[in-house]
Amino acid sequence: MQLPASVCSKLRRQQRLIVAPLHGSGGDLVALQQTPFSQVEVAGEEWRAAVSDVGEIQLDLERPEEAELLAVLVERGLVVVFEGMSGYFNLSTSTRYWCSRRPARAADGIEMLPRISFATLPVAGEGIGIALDFSHMFRTENALDYYFASGQNPDERKRREREFDRLRGRGDRRKGTLLYDSGSQTFSQCYFSHNSHGQKCAEVGPLEFGGERYESLHDYYTKKRSSLKVKAEDPVVYVSFRAMRGEKPVAAKLLRLRVLLDPQRMPRELRANTTIAPGVRRELSEELWRKIPKEWTATAGLTVSDTLWTPDESGQELLAPPRLAFGRGRDVKAPAEASPGAYKSYFKMRREHLTRGGVFSYDEAAGRELIVVTPPESRYWSGVLQKVFVEDFVAQVSGLAARNLRAVVIRGEQVDDIVEQLRGRIPGNAVVVFNERERSAYSVLSHELSQWSLKRMTRSRIEQAWRDRREARSDRDRRRAERAWEDLLFHSAIDILDQMRATPWRLGEWAYEACLAIDVSEGRRYFGLSLLVCRPENRWPSLLRVTRTWPKGDPKYETIQPTVLADKIAGLMAELKGDAEPLSSLLVLRDGRECGDEADGIRAGLERWKEMEVLAQSAKVDVADVLKKSVKNVRLWIAGCDGASNVLEGQAVYPDEQTAIICCTGAGTLGSRGTAEPIVVRAHDGCNIRRAASGVFALSQLNYSSPTKAHRYPQPLREVDAMLRGRVDRDMRGIK
């Protein structure tokens, strides 16, 4: 399969042919065009291929594999179109993402570049859908020759180097991702290795690239990349490329640092422009579609719709939010009407019920002692702040747990000191107040105290909330500051209680009795399972939450070995063998796409459950993949004469009988800020996709960390993902 992929790429770039491999043909290609073409030859480093036109074929869109093939061809047609448009560049890692060369905003040395992506998918009974999406990419305003310029005085040189280290996240052990503009429309992605400390292009050499020898780096650019106008005195930095061994010298003026920004670190001027409302997104889609040349579609015999696609009534539905059960017999009923206001009230009531009645259940095995690790007293972390923070936080946790918890306060800033103090105690739960720039220290702490459950709170956020509270002058500012302080403590308390295996609330009713979630960690070194049993209280167990993680045998592949998967699934219910009433229904969710023979492992594990009599022989079992970040980048909105607005939570669209596109967040959560980002649920054989969609949406309402909002994806997947990230965090080799 590697050779056809290379052939297709060469044919596209050199001949502008839109081709894709014909599945199961052993090397045949399909070209998207009506007129015959002459034989062409293309070659790579270790291969050569001659491609001839052997005639016309007809694709049947009623056959899924042929519809998928046409979708691939249409997507590659769009790549050819963008390669012919000026003003855009793409990265070597993807041909579906294109960035504008002109920044939309700039602040604090960072540029915000508009980014466009496109993807295609078959739509049953309609043809091929094209999804256009819009986002941003951030990079430094200055190239690397600014940060490592020669001739600077020592203070200015250090200032620029510190700025570079800050932007690349050196404090988080990041090397720094660089964009290499080598003069083509495609920018290469590479990684910063080290500064050459004043070395110039004329001073680096001799070198060998592509089997050819050059006297210096300047000699190489002069002979091979003269349009880049690299000078002999231009500074050099050393970088690494994924496909090459060792470090390579590059002219610093050709490199920009790609800046990875989280909301807390993003300059306010940029943060205010990152969200794109549905109406703006609609305008951008229509404007871009008008700019895209359509000649290639006519050449291929394709008919293109002039309007955005709207599914018919049979291909969509609004999934109903579930009733939710809270502590002390309190319920939050489903919204009485399908409106943003009713949904906002539904979300708002969750926090009110938690505040008044506490969590639904509390695991007594978690104990009544809460370790709070705080910094030593300083100018900003005063003794008064220390006292009020600890008292208010423990009071918040105690109130939600409906139990009197006792705080054990440990003060320390150095990792070794904190580890030493906690190692002498029985492992349990701890809240650690950290400087946000000390992420690596937090990772080390997690590794050294792997038996502990640690909740991190950001020191600067606590200090800022405290200052706002103390310095407020008007009644309005005081009320706002008090709300911010309470919100900070409330959300942190909910997080620590969830970590202590308390269940804030449960589903009152839904389409299943249990959900089994399967996930693999980043880096594929671990995998995990999360089991949620949630059924009527007259059946035991009525409520059960179990999440486990293990090392995965082969980190090269995403696949979990089927016999291992079966054993671990069986082990989740081993303790209940003979005591539990059998489950009558089960939803199995695989985060991402099920790989290899995992289906055999799932079946074998569930057969073991039936042998253990914890799963009924006649149980209805639905298995589906959940794509949290779909490569299709599909967006849903409600179009109107005045633009567009977000759909409500639970809006589902079914492009075919096996796929559901679901917005678990929507107008009730987002309002007009940003556009709802759906997830994609893909059913396995025998799965009822509409029932699975309703189960996925119900589980997304268990958003324990933010009760007043829906979550984008189901809670069991979120729980196992969090545990896997913690596992990687504790692994010293996972610290970057």
Steps between C-alpha positions, in 0.01 A plus 500: 500500500793737545592500130153600372486781758835633375391466139179693568691779669751530213224496237316776682801727544664442161204429268209652699318168469241414766554128571447250782570126543218265404434292812588134464635538145866436578632829367238643261420870528182695431522850347227760546451630146297431187762534227772238441862587579830387348739271681707682762798392705584603855786393724611513861835436661465121478215443255371588154148459365331536161129587512273431202132574435316167455146631473201637686332354809174598670485535878181392675430731795265239646804285572681638811852419379442677167340801669807523727726482193317789332521700825879450500522613137295814565719585800813462288339719237475773761868454580585562134285814508672642810841421356408732215379786723738771618498645849497165684755250625464156655717290727676187383296300753164554324356615169157570654608799711594829334610821673476853371838668454349822634439507879159602631635630832831544679582560868799451731718377214244237388314490168155346459467346153154403365493126429266318264437128494282283282388139496246284320256231604228301323143607579247222434257590221668836439854446370828625644502768768783753530564636850680835526636611836680807629743544787836665571866412524746701710862572419761759598496833320877481470709230337769329707772731371345768724533289815855388420633806321873568536636836608252553786616621838490227770183628669304522176626158386385339824164678482431367150610148590277503810210618284562214257512248787174639641320474166617144436407390853845397612377498861266217396792309343384581145764506229308740278321425171635702206355586160763488225425718197718345232341699218217264405132512584554222754682589821697224669452439870812445707615533862747734666818331620739778596633843414826509304628787721594744227587253224432636149378315190839537332673342801295177509642229277596309306157331476331223308130518407327255268825334405659830391785681673502874580783712637271672750138554590514827306630307199203263524243781509676684216494194272168341600286778651628823348151660514522498881786752485692351790814703571838374615470689832148377585487318838442125528298281737495122524173308463376143473259356242287192563615327182871579540767384738699744706490877527500716187619862458241742359514873427321656798321758282298219337357370828205619708402350834152350513348619828273262690269711712258391768230753603683600819816600312341656195520880465160658554498660153535155343273311738211734419519399133550124523131405514297514179123539531272290274393802293862597432588139425217481250617819327858372487382168351294665229773754421768231471279278288444789258878550472578133431526431124238247386643403160639174637152386608363552149801318352425207731129504415393601852195713574552742788221642715484878527379494863612349828357157568207460737402147610138398458285416801574127482875566513502703821351515847529695824599253770321556830712595805462244782355545848781528757495374861682689779555450872211508751248390239531811283441474123570724205234425242558523125429844349129565449561651156768500233638851546836646608338653809352171617830320443694766692261453793555123478877550531471768768290276727785250528720736698208614715415141593864424579530808719178427689505123521855385440625217282291195414745258664826516693750215526570458871824321414637841395504597868443836664852641470604739223866592447550860383850590377556877485802726437697646791403849612621779269407847387224370273403185691433666835403338827148645469459357150627163626247489785198614298578277201539182705189569711279595206620214281453229763159647589402480132611136471331407830174665395487319167597168658250556786774388738742677730842468341819587682779691328863403547710789372852448365705799392776461248621627164784267411398165355740298718361664815137424404584142408681447829203626702240294313695174481463447872120497471251245376439579129176686441372821345686829496443846361826662386528874435758550223643776292365450146856519363602195703325234295813290483525516881141381525580210268796403716280518808239277334771250416653496847158469667340262252275347769345836578213675322612859448280794408692803374385857562673794338668733747474813283126449451441471875714806569323702230154404628611593852634839390181575306298415809711720730533795262141525377356843568146515359216267596498365145871421507466335844215277380695407189815423702304289750344298216843443345640381836203267555521365145870424541442309823183326377649359179817389678292335774293313240820380333653369822175326598480333160859392552396358840244283316199704608225513238350851476189379315382209288269436208139460599422308183669421171507236227742257670594356838875540457778642286849358440754750363833398341790738433873502420734768635699755306813322386310167507690381808191438717137405456206529732142392564224689677178329607192692606197308627198725536157337531189501721570493874315169546773323300843433655740653437291801416802730463859392438801691363824312431796632298827313452813547288784264400819507291440409136723239343600668174510883496560503123134426431168628628355149516445331838590130484162316499576236765634769735193715435269207571678422829482860621133535406421182691698623800288813541204289615690219672427635849125501432489141373199320639365803688396750233176486308588452132512809282221503242663757269848638438653777289867443406692807383848498345676837509622549146476218253500136601815341361615156394328211679364703791143399407597139580639611837179689584282204405715259700498727805121537491458123459698465824253741662215275388679197646539695826127585480559874522372553143171343391514252214236703316653840580491762227859612437587792274865564404608829344807715438500858631710754314538797736712692253370396162736550208189599304461825700124499449302788653125530558293816529148626442483726195270800497437815302720694742794258487534188713478391864618204703292185509370378834685238701413155370457592134591192299540452126524156337689517168460122464366200692820450698603857586369766737635855520399633843534843658509425872568870559290768335299817550428430867871470578666729248234759426634700205866453601668269255341217305401165643759232420338160450637154559459210258362165614559210261298184563637148469303221336177433686509828691189715508657836413207709624487323834878533533477871417244555775723313747807703405308826543360394838849413626630841392268655762723358776733798470615495862776761462263766358146425621341799324609379156462198280818318402612423146529125552392222740619502861645141501729593211599819677574309821724238341673769294579699816641193673715414198636856488582471868676172436712655225566800724640272771726330249826692494551409139174677422626838622587718202 
